[in-house]
Amino acid sequence: MFIVFPDTDHVAQYVSTLFIQRISQQPDVILGLATGGTMEPIYAQWVKQALARNIDVSQVSTFNLDEYVGLPAQHPQSYAAYMEHHLLRHLAFDRSRIHIPDGLAHDLPAYCQAYSDTIRDHGGIAMQLLGVGSNGHIGFNEPGTPFDSQCHVVELSERTRIDNSRFFGPNEIVPASAITMGMRDIMDAHEIILVATGSSKAATIAKYYEHEVSPLVPFTILKQHPKAHIILDAAAAALVPSNVCQFYDTVPAAML
Ligand SMILES: O=P(O)(O)OC[C@H]1O[C@](O)(CO)[C@@H](O)[C@@H]1O
């Protein structure tokens, strides 16, 4: 079942509420975080709710999914800068608990192995936020990535580089490679919240519905996860039958 809200505002309110509730229940929770355009309204709501409800985030640990290879954290298009801008600087996180892959790491294979190990050493991710690329990638696990992969360096597909060029200036080049959590790292999360919004994701969501589980459409792996939820707005759900959607007009009052 897809969970469908009328628009991105409702999706953002719902998803941020899920995360705020999780933090309230377990202040030292381990969260997996994502970047991309889809997450911007979600983080805006998250910050708003956390401030309004005085939520203590100081014990929360986070692991981001991915980062471009070659971009320093200060680069405006790095995912470290994205997280700083949209979430971290607004709330009192303990920075020693924030993990974002280092795009400048020297020994990348060793660094990636250590990133996966660190997630496991923390006891695994309790709740993982995910977006989806138009080609079905999660994190930066492009089509064809083995399902048993751990954190690794990936050559970005032409499709992904074109999709993400909208975040870069006209004279800037989208990096050719990235560090990403692997498919296994993602599937090891206890609960997964995948979010897709806008008409540009409708065909991608239709692929999830139509395809068998296959590395060629990476996010189909979520069909094998016991607690994966796919949250859509009406535009992203437009190409799947309504009998596989659970529609909500608004965020259930009991959650707020
Ligand atoms: O939300 P967007 O910008 O469509 O991106 C979708 C996914 O693609 C990535 O940005 C990587 O290309 C992920 O980080 C994100 O979850």
The ligand as an SDF file (V2000), in Angstrom:
LIG
                    3D

 16 16  0  0  0  0  0  0  0  0999 V2000
   14.4950   14.4740   -4.0320 O   0  0  0  0  0  0  0  0  0  0  0  0
   15.2460   14.4420   -5.2960 P   0  0  0  0  0  0  0  0  0  0  0  0
   16.0270   15.7020   -5.5110 O   0  0  0  0  0  0  0  0  0  0  0  0
   14.3670   14.0990   -6.4480 O   0  0  0  0  0  0  0  0  0  0  0  0
   16.3230   13.3010   -5.1710 O   0  0  0  0  0  0  0  0  0  0  0  0
   15.9520   11.9680   -4.9630 C   0  0  0  0  0  0  0  0  0  0  0  0
   17.1200   11.1590   -4.4550 C   0  0  0  0  0  0  0  0  0  0  0  0
   18.2220   11.3840   -5.2650 O   0  0  0  0  0  0  0  0  0  0  0  0
   19.3260   11.8020   -4.5120 C   0  0  0  0  0  0  0  0  0  0  0  0
   19.3290   13.2030   -4.4330 O   0  0  0  0  0  0  0  0  0  0  0  0
   20.5610   11.3430   -5.1120 C   0  0  0  0  0  0  0  0  0  0  0  0
   20.5020   11.6710   -6.4630 O   0  0  0  0  0  0  0  0  0  0  0  0
   19.0600   11.2390   -3.1690 C   0  0  0  0  0  0  0  0  0  0  0  0
   19.8620   11.7880   -2.2000 O   0  0  0  0  0  0  0  0  0  0  0  0
   17.5940   11.5500   -3.0830 C   0  0  0  0  0  0  0  0  0  0  0  0
   17.0100   10.8170   -2.0980 O   0  0  0  0  0  0  0  0  0  0  0  0
  1  2  2  0
  2  3  1  0
  2  4  1  0
  2  5  1  0
  5  6  1  0
  6  7  1  0
  7  8  1  0
  7 15  1  0
  8  9  1  0
  9 10  1  0
  9 11  1  0
  9 13  1  0
 11 12  1  0
 13 14  1  0
 13 15  1  0
 15 16  1  0
M  END
$$$$
